[in-house]
């Protein structure tokens, strides 16, 4: 018989994206990067890493926001689309470049061109509009004229306008959280992963392949277990006792970063359903309802900062899709000035009002003038050091969003200004006055409009350490702020607002009434209570019944059917998590044993390098998994049906970690049933 298999062009050898990352990895396939938690592309990066497509750096990072060059992007396109090598144009600056052949091939296929007859700019950082043009040509999409729904659509270059519109309409490249597209901004490694992923999905073509029982060189890794249909959909699992074992994110929603008050938009979301017979099924958002799949919060829900993830559930199984909901407070930049320092180097000074994490300054056309600087470093220095813009126009980005565009004023060290004045009532007739002082000064004092002192003269160090000036309330509310004895402000302060209070930690206060279960029972969270700590120093106890009011989620969900693989409940709120341990017993008095354990190495001399473990499980069971003596998983947990149909358990081979003479631990339904060194065949 014939079965349908689908080409997954992403599942190529590690050389695909590792080529541009210039690194190697000695870890297991289930790698965890230390710098992607909460990143907008976290799900896509994890998926690519789990499939052994991308690698991180030796220090455990992925550096998702580092930029990618034109040569590097051209190279991965040639490799990903398996373009036939052709003799294309060799530019004046690519003749001795490492990517010469890739650039020439991409040029011959009509995917890339130069800035002129001699210049390609291989080491120049690729922009988002250049990436759009390349990927649209590589994917062979029909280019249609049109525009994009973005605040800066007019800034898209004329030569890229139709390609950007096509990529935008095809959801290959989407807009930024602030509604802009930023066509001249440099593309990052994370964006390359996501764009290539989406392009491969658009260009995947079905091919016929004969069904085989046991391939000579099994192509799977410990990063994924599929049924006979690979990842393309193995049926619905609706008969013969087949049950749903797990859910995975296939593609994340187009939008994962929101502002408080926005409505949740799950467009682009799709999941993989993994069944107990090892088959899989890909389900897209439009079909969630017909497949009995729910999302919490639901599509269209008005979001607040308590929402940190969308939980997708079906038949007691669930998976979380992280989202970010930012506060609605507007961030503004004022009092921008520039001071020339060394040749072509400026110190830029300005005030940032509102909550923020980092800043960066670029030219009007997107050229970076300085490094990304975090809030603490900027405020400690008091200025941002960057190159001078050729036309003097600078653009200040706060957390990646444009907040200022213009020509800064010349810096005047003698000019002192007072802005952002607010007042907070404390004890009777006593206020805390907060304000920002721009410029050099020594001391401050506040008086009434008729000159009555409201507080003592306070030196600069004392004021900046306290963060406020304590003084009496003015009878008519009008205050005058004197800096070094000179009036710098007169008016009625705004009421002080501390901003939105955030959750800083979560912990278990009371465990659920029930923590020990038998496999097949439903999770019961009755009695569970957590304590949430807040950024204002307060804490609050929240019972399980009120979790939804605080945006608190659990995995598994209340009422989920449990298996012996469930060892804890993950409780999450605003990016903070805690675990509640549970025990799920097999529910059978019959003892389960593992015997006849052996191992054989499979190595094809080129790419595939595996350990093949064979053993017998005596007694009733549902699934098996092998780990090292230290607890590191050597492969996924696989079902009884999948294990017995195949006749072996496969894991990657790593010298010293899963060598043939290494101690392994075999878990049956999550319980250790064997520990030792297998017989080598």
C-alpha positions as CSV (number, residue, x, y, z in Angstrom):
1,X,0.0,0.0,0.0
2,X,1.0,3.6,-0.3
3,X,0.9,6.2,2.4
4,X,1.2,10.0,2.2
5,X,4.3,11.5,3.7
6,X,5.1,15.2,3.7
7,X,8.5,16.8,3.2
8,X,9.4,18.8,6.3
9,X,12.2,20.9,4.8
10,X,12.9,22.2,8.3
11,X,13.9,18.8,9.5
12,X,17.2,19.0,7.7
13,X,20.6,18.2,9.2
14,X,22.0,20.4,11.9
15,X,24.1,22.2,9.3
16,X,21.1,24.3,8.2
17,X,21.1,27.0,10.7
18,X,24.1,25.9,12.6
19,X,26.1,27.1,9.6
20,X,25.2,30.7,10.4
21,X,25.6,30.2,14.1
22,X,29.2,29.0,13.9
23,X,28.9,26.8,16.9
24,X,28.6,23.2,17.9
25,X,26.6,21.5,20.6
26,X,27.5,18.6,22.9
27,X,24.2,18.6,24.8
28,X,21.1,16.5,24.3
29,X,18.4,17.4,21.8
30,X,16.0,18.6,24.4
31,X,18.1,21.7,25.0
32,X,17.0,24.6,27.2
33,X,18.4,28.0,26.3
34,X,18.9,30.4,29.2
35,X,18.0,33.6,27.4
36,X,14.7,32.9,25.6
37,X,12.2,32.6,28.5
38,X,9.4,35.1,27.8
39,X,10.8,36.0,24.4
40,X,8.2,36.5,21.7
41,X,9.8,33.7,19.6
42,X,10.3,31.3,22.5
43,X,7.9,28.6,21.2
44,X,9.4,28.7,17.7
45,X,12.9,28.5,18.9
46,X,12.1,25.6,21.3
47,X,10.4,23.7,18.5
48,X,13.3,24.2,16.1
49,X,15.8,23.2,18.8
50,X,13.7,20.1,19.8
51,X,13.8,19.0,16.1
52,X,17.6,19.5,16.2
53,X,17.4,22.3,13.6
54,X,19.0,25.1,15.5
55,X,21.7,25.1,18.1
56,X,22.7,27.5,20.9
57,X,26.1,28.8,22.0
58,X,28.5,26.9,24.3
59,X,27.4,29.1,27.3
60,X,23.8,27.8,27.0
61,X,22.4,30.9,25.3
62,X,20.7,31.3,21.9
63,X,21.1,35.1,21.5
64,X,17.7,35.4,19.7
65,X,18.0,39.2,19.2
66,X,21.5,39.1,17.6
67,X,21.4,40.2,14.0
68,X,21.9,38.0,10.8
69,X,23.9,39.1,7.7
70,X,22.8,39.1,4.1
71,X,25.3,36.3,3.3
72,X,24.1,34.2,6.2
73,X,20.4,34.5,5.2
74,X,21.2,33.8,1.5
75,X,23.1,30.7,2.6
76,X,20.3,29.2,4.7
77,X,17.8,29.9,1.9
78,X,20.0,27.9,-0.6
79,X,20.3,25.0,1.8
80,X,16.8,25.0,3.1
81,X,15.2,25.0,-0.4
82,X,17.9,22.7,-1.7
83,X,18.6,25.0,-4.6
84,X,20.7,23.5,-7.4
85,X,24.1,25.0,-7.6
86,X,24.4,27.4,-10.5
87,X,27.0,29.9,-11.8
88,X,25.5,33.2,-10.8
89,X,27.0,36.6,-10.5
90,X,30.2,37.0,-8.4
91,X,30.3,40.6,-7.0
92,X,33.4,42.6,-6.4
93,X,33.0,42.0,-2.6
94,X,32.1,38.3,-2.7
95,X,34.9,36.9,-4.8
96,X,36.9,35.8,-1.7
97,X,34.0,35.6,0.7
98,X,33.1,32.3,2.4
99,X,29.5,32.5,1.0
100,X,30.5,33.2,-2.6
101,X,29.0,30.0,-4.0
102,X,25.8,30.4,-2.0
103,X,25.3,34.0,-3.0
104,X,26.0,33.2,-6.7
105,X,23.5,30.3,-6.6
106,X,20.9,32.5,-5.0
107,X,21.5,35.2,-7.6
108,X,21.2,32.6,-10.4
109,X,17.8,31.5,-9.1
110,X,16.7,35.2,-9.0
111,X,16.5,35.4,-5.2
112,X,19.2,38.0,-4.4
113,X,20.8,40.9,-6.2
114,X,23.4,43.5,-5.3
115,X,23.3,47.1,-4.4
116,X,25.1,47.7,-7.8
117,X,27.1,45.7,-10.3
118,X,30.1,45.4,-7.9
119,X,28.6,45.5,-4.4
120,X,26.5,42.9,-2.6
121,X,27.3,43.7,1.0
122,X,27.6,40.1,2.3
123,X,28.5,41.1,5.8
124,X,25.9,43.9,6.0
125,X,23.0,43.1,8.4
126,X,19.9,42.2,6.5
127,X,16.9,44.4,7.0
128,X,13.3,43.2,7.4
129,X,12.3,44.4,4.0
130,X,15.3,42.7,2.4
131,X,14.4,39.5,4.2
132,X,10.8,39.8,2.9
133,X,12.0,40.1,-0.7
134,X,14.4,37.1,-0.4
135,X,11.9,34.8,1.3
136,X,9.0,35.6,-1.1
137,X,11.3,34.9,-4.1
138,X,12.6,31.7,-2.5
139,X,9.2,30.4,-1.6
140,X,8.0,31.1,-5.2
141,X,5.0,33.1,-4.0
142,X,2.9,35.1,-6.4
143,X,3.8,38.7,-5.8
144,X,0.7,40.9,-5.6
145,X,0.7,44.7,-5.4
146,X,-0.7,46.2,-2.2
147,X,0.0,47.8,1.1
148,X,0.3,46.7,4.7
149,X,-1.7,47.7,7.8
150,X,1.2,49.3,9.6
151,X,1.8,52.8,11.0
152,X,5.0,53.2,9.0
153,X,3.9,51.5,5.8
154,X,5.0,54.6,3.9
155,X,8.6,53.9,4.9
156,X,8.8,50.7,3.0
157,X,11.2,51.2,0.0
158,X,9.5,51.2,-3.4
159,X,11.6,48.2,-4.6
160,X,10.4,46.1,-1.7
161,X,6.8,47.3,-1.3
162,X,5.1,44.5,-3.2
163,X,7.3,41.8,-1.7
164,X,6.6,43.1,1.8
165,X,2.9,43.2,1.1
166,X,3.0,39.6,-0.1
167,X,5.0,38.4,2.8
168,X,2.7,40.3,5.2
169,X,-0.5,38.9,3.6
170,X,1.0,35.3,3.7
171,X,2.0,35.9,7.4
172,X,5.6,35.1,6.7
173,X,6.5,38.4,8.4
174,X,4.2,40.2,10.7
175,X,4.2,43.6,12.2
176,X,5.6,44.8,15.5
177,X,3.6,45.1,18.8
178,X,3.2,48.9,18.5
179,X,1.5,48.6,15.1
180,X,4.6,49.4,13.0
181,X,6.5,47.2,10.5
182,X,10.0,48.7,10.8
183,X,11.1,47.8,7.3
184,X,14.6,49.1,7.7
185,X,15.2,47.5,11.1
186,X,17.8,44.7,11.1
187,X,16.4,41.2,11.2
188,X,17.3,39.0,14.2
189,X,18.2,35.3,14.6
190,X,14.8,34.6,16.1
191,X,13.0,36.3,13.2
192,X,15.1,34.1,10.8
193,X,13.9,30.9,12.6
194,X,10.3,32.0,12.5
195,X,10.3,33.3,8.9
196,X,12.1,30.2,7.6
197,X,9.7,27.9,9.5
198,X,6.6,29.6,8.0
199,X,8.1,29.6,4.5
200,X,8.8,25.8,4.7
201,X,5.2,25.2,5.8
202,X,3.9,27.1,2.8
203,X,6.2,25.3,0.3
204,X,5.9,21.7,1.8
205,X,4.8,19.3,-1.0
206,X,3.3,15.8,-0.6
207,X,5.4,12.9,-1.9
208,X,4.6,9.2,-2.1
209,X,6.7,6.8,0.0
210,X,6.4,3.1,0.4
211,X,5.4,2.0,3.9
212,X,8.1,0.1,5.8
213,X,7.9,-1.6,9.2
214,X,11.4,-0.8,10.4
215,X,13.6,1.6,8.5
216,X,17.2,0.6,8.0
217,X,18.3,4.1,9.2
218,X,15.5,5.3,11.5
219,X,15.3,9.1,11.1
220,X,13.8,10.1,14.4
221,X,15.7,11.7,17.3
222,X,14.9,12.1,20.9
223,X,13.4,15.4,20.1
224,X,10.2,14.0,18.5
225,X,8.2,10.7,18.3
226,X,5.8,10.3,15.4
227,X,3.6,7.6,14.1
228,X,3.7,6.1,10.7
229,X,2.6,9.3,9.1
230,X,5.5,11.3,10.4
231,X,4.5,14.8,11.4
232,X,1.8,15.2,8.7
233,X,-1.2,13.9,10.6
234,X,-1.7,10.3,11.5
235,X,-5.5,10.2,11.9
236,X,-7.9,11.2,14.6
237,X,-7.4,8.5,17.2
238,X,-11.1,8.0,17.4
239,X,-11.5,4.2,17.5
240,X,-10.0,1.0,18.8
241,X,-9.3,2.4,22.3
242,X,-6.9,5.1,21.0
243,X,-6.6,8.0,23.4
244,X,-5.0,11.4,23.3
245,X,-1.6,11.3,25.1
246,X,-0.4,14.9,24.7
247,X,-0.7,18.2,22.8
248,X,2.2,20.3,21.3
249,X,2.3,23.7,19.8
250,X,2.9,23.4,16.0
251,X,2.9,27.1,15.1
252,X,2.5,29.9,17.6
253,X,-0.1,32.7,17.0
254,X,1.0,35.6,14.8
255,X,0.7,37.9,17.8
256,X,2.0,37.1,21.2
257,X,2.8,40.5,22.6
258,X,-0.1,42.7,23.7
259,X,-0.9,45.9,25.6
260,X,-3.3,45.6,28.6
261,X,-6.9,46.0,27.2
262,X,-6.1,44.4,23.8
263,X,-8.2,41.4,22.7
264,X,-6.5,38.0,22.4
265,X,-5.9,37.1,18.7
266,X,-5.0,33.4,18.1
267,X,-4.8,33.7,14.4
268,X,-1.9,31.5,13.1
269,X,-2.1,29.1,16.1
270,X,-2.0,25.3,15.3
271,X,-1.3,22.3,17.5
272,X,-0.2,18.7,17.2
273,X,-2.3,16.0,18.8
274,X,-0.3,12.9,19.9
275,X,-2.3,9.7,20.3
276,X,-1.6,6.5,22.2
277,X,-1.1,4.5,19.0
278,X,1.8,6.9,18.1
279,X,-0.2,8.6,15.4
280,X,-0.4,12.4,15.2
281,X,-2.8,15.0,13.9
282,X,-2.2,18.7,13.0
283,X,-5.1,20.9,13.9
284,X,-5.4,24.6,13.1
285,X,-7.4,27.2,15.0
286,X,-10.3,27.2,12.6
287,X,-10.9,23.5,13.4
288,X,-10.4,23.7,17.2
289,X,-14.2,23.7,17.9
290,X,-15.0,20.7,15.7
291,X,-12.1,18.8,17.3
292,X,-13.2,19.7,20.9
293,X,-10.2,21.8,21.6
294,X,-10.5,24.8,23.9
295,X,-8.3,27.8,24.7
296,X,-8.2,29.6,28.0
297,X,-8.4,32.6,27.8
298,X,-10.6,32.3,24.7
299,X,-9.9,34.0,21.4
300,X,-11.2,37.6,21.7
301,X,-10.8,37.8,25.5
302,X,-9.8,41.3,26.7
303,X,-6.3,40.9,28.3
304,X,-4.6,42.3,31.4
305,X,-1.1,41.9,32.7
306,X,-2.2,38.9,34.7
307,X,-2.5,36.9,31.5
308,X,0.9,35.2,30.8
309,X,-0.1,32.1,28.7
310,X,-2.9,30.6,26.7
311,X,-3.8,27.0,27.8
312,X,-4.9,24.8,24.9
313,X,-6.8,21.7,26.2
314,X,-8.5,18.6,24.9
315,X,-9.6,15.4,26.7
316,X,-7.6,16.3,29.9
317,X,-4.4,17.1,28.0
318,X,-3.1,20.6,27.7
319,X,-0.2,22.8,26.5
320,X,0.6,26.4,27.2
321,X,1.4,29.1,24.7
322,X,3.3,32.0,26.4
323,X,2.0,35.6,25.7
324,X,3.2,38.9,27.0
325,X,0.8,41.6,28.1
326,X,2.4,45.0,28.8
327,X,1.0,47.8,30.9
328,X,-1.1,50.4,29.1
329,X,1.0,53.3,30.5
330,X,2.4,55.4,27.7
331,X,6.2,55.7,27.6
332,X,7.5,59.1,26.5
333,X,10.9,60.6,25.8
334,X,11.5,64.3,26.5
335,X,14.3,66.9,26.9
336,X,16.6,65.3,24.3
337,X,20.0,66.9,23.9
338,X,23.3,65.9,22.3
339,X,26.9,66.7,23.4
340,X,29.8,66.1,21.0
341,X,32.6,64.1,22.6
342,X,35.3,62.3,20.6
343,X,35.3,62.4,16.8
344,X,31.8,61.4,15.6
345,X,30.8,60.3,19.1
346,X,28.0,62.0,21.0
347,X,26.5,61.7,24.5
348,X,22.7,61.8,24.2
349,X,20.8,62.9,27.3
350,X,17.0,62.6,27.7
351,X,14.3,61.7,30.1
352,X,12.2,58.5,29.8
353,X,8.7,58.7,31.5
354,X,7.1,55.4,32.3
355,X,8.2,51.8,32.9
356,X,10.9,50.4,30.5
357,X,13.7,47.9,30.3
358,X,16.2,49.1,27.6
359,X,17.0,51.8,25.0
360,X,18.8,52.1,21.7
361,X,19.4,54.9,19.3
362,X,19.5,54.6,15.5
363,X,19.5,56.9,12.5
364,X,16.3,57.7,10.6
365,X,17.1,54.9,8.1
366,X,17.7,52.3,10.8
367,X,21.5,52.3,11.2
368,X,22.5,51.5,14.8
369,X,24.3,54.3,16.5
370,X,25.0,52.5,19.7
371,X,24.5,49.3,21.7
372,X,21.3,48.2,23.4
373,X,21.5,49.7,26.9
374,X,19.5,48.5,29.9
375,X,17.7,50.9,32.2
376,X,20.1,50.6,35.1
377,X,23.2,51.3,33.0
378,X,21.5,54.3,31.3
379,X,20.3,55.9,34.5
380,X,23.6,55.2,36.3
381,X,25.6,56.9,33.4
382,X,23.1,59.7,32.9
383,X,23.6,59.6,29.1
384,X,23.6,57.3,26.1
385,X,26.9,57.1,24.1
386,X,26.5,56.6,20.4
387,X,27.8,57.7,17.0
388,X,26.7,61.0,15.5
389,X,24.0,60.7,12.9
390,X,25.1,62.1,9.5
391,X,21.9,64.2,9.1
392,X,21.7,64.8,12.9
393,X,18.2,63.1,13.0
394,X,18.1,60.3,15.6
395,X,15.4,57.8,16.6
396,X,15.2,56.6,20.2
397,X,13.8,53.2,20.7
398,X,12.4,52.2,24.1
399,X,12.0,48.4,24.5
400,X,12.2,48.2,20.7
401,X,9.4,50.8,20.1
402,X,10.1,54.2,18.5
403,X,9.5,56.9,21.1
404,X,11.4,59.9,19.7
405,X,12.5,61.1,16.2
406,X,14.1,64.4,15.6
407,X,17.3,66.5,15.9
408,X,18.4,66.8,19.6
409,X,19.1,70.2,21.1
410,X,22.7,71.1,21.9
411,X,23.5,70.1,25.5
412,X,23.8,73.0,27.9
413,X,25.3,71.9,31.2
414,X,24.1,75.1,32.9
415,X,20.5,74.7,31.8
416,X,18.4,73.0,34.6
417,X,14.8,72.0,34.0
418,X,12.2,70.3,36.3
419,X,9.6,67.9,34.8
420,X,7.2,65.2,35.9
421,X,6.2,66.9,39.1
422,X,3.8,64.9,41.2
423,X,2.5,64.9,44.8
424,X,1.5,62.1,47.2
425,X,-0.3,62.8,50.4
426,X,1.3,61.0,53.4
427,X,0.7,62.1,57.0
428,X,-1.6,65.0,57.8
429,X,-0.6,68.1,55.7
430,X,2.6,66.3,54.6
431,X,3.4,65.4,51.0
432,X,6.0,63.5,49.1
433,X,6.9,65.5,46.0
434,X,8.5,63.6,43.1
435,X,10.0,65.2,40.0
436,X,12.9,64.9,37.5
437,X,15.7,67.3,37.3
438,X,17.6,67.6,34.0
439,X,21.1,69.3,34.3
440,X,23.7,69.8,37.0
441,X,22.6,71.0,40.5
442,X,23.6,70.9,44.2
443,X,20.4,71.3,46.2
444,X,16.6,71.9,46.1
445,X,13.9,73.5,48.2
446,X,10.1,73.8,47.8
447,X,8.1,76.9,48.9
448,X,4.6,78.2,48.4
449,X,3.7,80.8,45.8
450,X,4.2,83.6,48.4
451,X,7.6,82.3,49.5
452,X,6.7,80.3,52.7
453,X,9.0,77.3,53.1
454,X,7.4,73.9,52.8
455,X,10.6,72.0,53.6
456,X,14.3,72.2,54.3
457,X,17.0,72.7,51.7
458,X,17.9,69.2,50.6
459,X,21.2,68.3,48.8
460,X,21.3,66.4,45.6
461,X,22.5,63.1,47.1
462,X,19.8,63.0,49.7
463,X,17.1,63.8,47.2
464,X,18.2,61.2,44.7
465,X,18.7,58.5,47.4
466,X,15.2,59.1,48.8
467,X,13.5,59.5,45.4
468,X,11.2,62.3,46.7
469,X,11.2,65.6,48.6
470,X,9.2,65.6,51.9
471,X,7.4,68.9,52.6
472,X,4.2,70.4,53.9
473,X,1.1,70.6,51.6
474,X,0.6,74.1,50.1
475,X,-2.8,75.6,51.1
476,X,-3.6,76.5,47.5
477,X,-1.8,73.4,46.1
478,X,0.6,75.7,44.1
479,X,4.3,74.9,44.8
480,X,7.5,76.6,43.6
481,X,10.6,74.4,43.2
482,X,14.0,76.1,43.7
483,X,17.2,74.5,42.3
484,X,20.3,76.1,43.8
485,X,18.2,79.0,44.9
486,X,16.6,79.7,41.4
487,X,13.0,79.1,40.6
488,X,12.7,76.2,38.1
489,X,9.0,75.2,38.5
490,X,5.7,76.8,39.6
491,X,2.4,75.0,39.4
492,X,0.1,72.4,40.9
493,X,1.7,68.9,40.9
494,X,-0.1,66.0,39.4
495,X,-1.4,63.3,41.7
496,X,1.3,60.6,42.1
497,X,0.5,57.2,40.5
498,X,2.9,54.4,41.4
499,X,2.1,52.5,38.2
500,X,0.7,49.0,37.9
501,X,1.6,46.6,40.7
502,X,3.2,43.4,39.4
503,X,3.4,39.9,40.8
504,X,6.9,39.1,41.8
505,X,6.6,35.5,43.2
506,X,4.1,32.8,43.9
507,X,4.3,30.0,46.5
508,X,2.1,27.2,47.9
509,X,0.2,28.2,51.1
510,X,-2.1,25.2,51.4
511,X,-1.7,22.0,49.4
512,X,-4.8,20.5,47.7
513,X,-6.9,18.2,49.9
514,X,-5.9,15.3,47.6
515,X,-2.4,14.7,46.4
516,X,-2.3,10.9,45.9
517,X,-4.2,9.4,42.9
518,X,-4.6,6.3,40.9
519,X,-3.9,6.4,37.2
520,X,-7.1,7.5,35.4
521,X,-8.5,9.6,38.2
522,X,-9.2,13.3,37.6
523,X,-7.2,16.0,39.2
524,X,-9.0,17.7,42.1
525,X,-7.6,21.1,43.2
526,X,-10.1,21.6,46.0
527,X,-8.3,23.1,49.0
528,X,-5.3,24.5,47.0
529,X,-4.3,28.0,48.0
530,X,-1.3,30.1,46.9
531,X,0.4,33.2,48.2
532,X,1.3,35.9,45.6
533,X,3.9,38.5,46.4
534,X,3.6,41.9,44.7
535,X,6.1,44.6,43.7
536,X,4.7,47.0,46.3
537,X,5.7,44.7,49.1
538,X,2.2,43.4,49.8
539,X,1.2,39.7,49.5
540,X,-2.2,38.0,49.1
541,X,-3.6,34.5,49.6
542,X,-5.6,33.2,46.6
543,X,-7.8,30.1,46.8
544,X,-8.1,27.8,43.8
545,X,-11.7,28.9,43.1
546,X,-10.4,32.5,42.5
547,X,-7.4,31.6,40.3
548,X,-9.1,32.9,37.1
549,X,-9.7,36.3,38.7
550,X,-5.9,36.7,39.2
551,X,-4.8,35.2,35.9
552,X,-3.4,32.1,37.7
553,X,-3.3,28.9,35.6
554,X,-2.4,25.3,36.4
555,X,-1.0,22.5,34.3
556,X,-2.6,19.9,34.3
557,X,-6.0,21.6,34.6
558,X,-8.5,20.8,37.3
559,X,-10.5,17.7,36.2
560,X,-7.7,16.4,33.9
561,X,-7.3,12.7,33.7
562,X,-4.0,11.7,35.3
563,X,-1.3,9.2,34.4
564,X,1.7,7.9,36.2
565,X,3.8,10.4,34.2
566,X,2.1,13.3,36.2
567,X,4.4,14.1,39.1
568,X,3.5,17.7,39.9
569,X,1.1,20.6,39.2
570,X,2.7,23.7,37.6
571,X,1.0,26.9,38.9
572,X,1.7,30.1,36.9
573,X,0.9,33.8,37.3
574,X,2.5,36.8,35.5
575,X,5.6,34.8,34.5
576,X,6.1,33.4,38.1
577,X,5.7,29.7,38.8
578,X,5.6,27.2,41.6
579,X,5.2,23.4,41.7
580,X,2.8,21.3,43.9
581,X,3.9,17.6,44.0
582,X,1.4,14.8,43.4
583,X,1.7,11.0,43.3
584,X,-0.1,8.9,40.7
585,X,0.0,5.2,41.3
586,X,-0.6,2.5,38.7
587,X,-3.7,1.2,40.4
588,X,-2.7,-2.4,39.8
589,X,-1.4,-4.9,42.4
590,X,0.4,-6.9,39.7
591,X,4.2,-6.2,39.9
592,X,5.8,-4.8,36.8
593,X,9.3,-6.0,36.0
594,X,11.9,-5.3,33.3
595,X,14.2,-8.1,32.1
596,X,16.5,-9.0,29.1
597,X,17.9,-5.5,28.8
598,X,20.5,-5.1,25.9
599,X,21.9,-2.3,23.9
600,X,23.4,-2.1,20.4
601,X,25.0,1.0,18.7
602,X,23.7,2.1,15.3
603,X,26.1,4.3,13.3
604,X,25.8,4.8,9.5
605,X,29.3,6.4,9.4
606,X,27.9,9.8,8.4
607,X,25.0,11.2,10.3
608,X,22.9,8.8,12.3
609,X,24.4,7.8,15.7
610,X,22.0,6.0,18.1
611,X,21.7,3.5,20.9
612,X,19.1,0.8,20.3
613,X,17.8,-0.6,23.6
614,X,15.8,-3.9,23.7
615,X,14.1,-5.2,26.9
616,X,10.9,-7.0,28.0
617,X,8.3,-5.4,30.3
618,X,6.5,-8.0,32.3
619,X,3.0,-6.9,33.6
620,X,0.5,-4.3,32.6
621,X,1.8,-0.8,31.6
622,X,1.1,2.2,29.4
623,X,4.5,3.8,28.6
624,X,8.3,3.6,28.9
625,X,11.2,6.0,29.1
626,X,15.0,5.7,29.6
627,X,17.1,8.2,31.5
628,X,20.7,8.4,32.8
629,X,21.5,7.6,36.4
630,X,21.4,11.3,37.1
631,X,17.9,11.7,35.6
632,X,18.6,13.2,32.2
633,X,16.1,11.9,29.6
634,X,17.8,9.9,26.8
635,X,14.5,9.9,24.8
636,X,10.9,10.7,24.9
637,X,8.3,8.8,26.9
638,X,6.7,6.4,24.3
639,X,3.5,4.4,24.5
640,X,3.3,0.7,24.9
641,X,1.9,0.3,21.4
642,X,4.7,2.2,19.8
643,X,7.4,0.4,21.8
644,X,6.0,-3.1,21.1
645,X,5.3,-2.5,17.5
646,X,8.9,-1.2,17.0
647,X,10.5,-3.7,19.3
648,X,13.2,-1.3,20.6
649,X,13.7,2.0,22.3
650,X,16.0,4.5,20.5
651,X,18.2,7.3,21.9
652,X,21.0,9.5,20.7
653,X,24.5,8.3,21.5
654,X,26.7,10.6,23.5
655,X,30.1,9.5,24.7
656,X,30.2,9.4,28.5
657,X,26.5,10.2,28.8
658,X,24.8,7.3,27.0
659,X,27.8,5.2,26.0
660,X,27.3,1.4,25.6
661,X,28.8,0.9,29.1
662,X,26.7,3.6,30.8
663,X,24.2,3.0,33.6
664,X,20.7,3.5,32.4
665,X,17.4,3.7,34.3
666,X,14.2,2.4,32.7
667,X,11.0,4.0,33.9
668,X,7.7,2.2,33.3
669,X,4.6,4.5,33.8
670,X,7.0,6.9,35.5
671,X,8.3,4.4,38.1
672,X,11.9,3.1,38.1
673,X,11.8,-0.6,37.1
674,X,15.5,-1.2,36.0
675,X,18.8,0.4,36.8
676,X,22.1,-1.0,35.5
677,X,24.4,-1.5,32.5
678,X,22.7,-3.3,29.6
679,X,24.2,-6.3,27.9
680,X,26.1,-5.1,24.8
681,X,25.2,-6.9,21.6
